[in-house]
């Protein structure tokens, strides 16, 4: 889509995969005191299951940037107030995109032959247990799918 993609992740575990999928930069955040990016981030898609460390993220955001929280996490959405105001950041929240946006996304994916990356598990008691264990351990890559045998 012509975007410059910067991936922020807790560790380097997904770096090779992210770069193969087209990321321009990869930054591991765990233990970092400060993040460095080649240029400020205009749009941030938050897909993690936990709130990121906003004290690390806000300084790398461009003035007027938009944050899109796309996943659901426990607790309140809490961001450092003054940097949020000073930089004119916006938060655009929605659990479901409009039908029009979904149709455009599907057409784009079809045109460019973009397919989801999934891990398949048998729809058995063991398959469900294995899938949930992997999910709970933070080892699930992208989407886990239960398939009938």
TADA-V587028 format. One record per run of one state. SS is the DSSP state (h for helix, s for strand, l for the rest). FROM is the first residue (numbers start at 1). TO is the last residue. If there is no record, write none. Layout:
# TADA-V587028
ss=SS from=FROM to=TO
ss=SS from=FROM to=TO
This chain:
# TADA-V587028
ss=l from=1 to=5
ss=s from=6 to=9
ss=l from=10 to=11
ss=h from=12 to=20
ss=l from=21 to=24
ss=s from=25 to=28
ss=l from=29 to=40
ss=s from=41 to=46
ss=l from=47 to=53
ss=h from=54 to=60
ss=s from=61 to=69
ss=l from=70 to=80
ss=h from=81 to=86
ss=l from=87 to=89
ss=s from=90 to=91
ss=l from=92 to=98
ss=h from=99 to=111
ss=l from=112 to=117
ss=s from=118 to=122
ss=l from=123 to=124
ss=h from=125 to=136
ss=l from=137 to=142
ss=s from=143 to=147
ss=l from=148 to=149
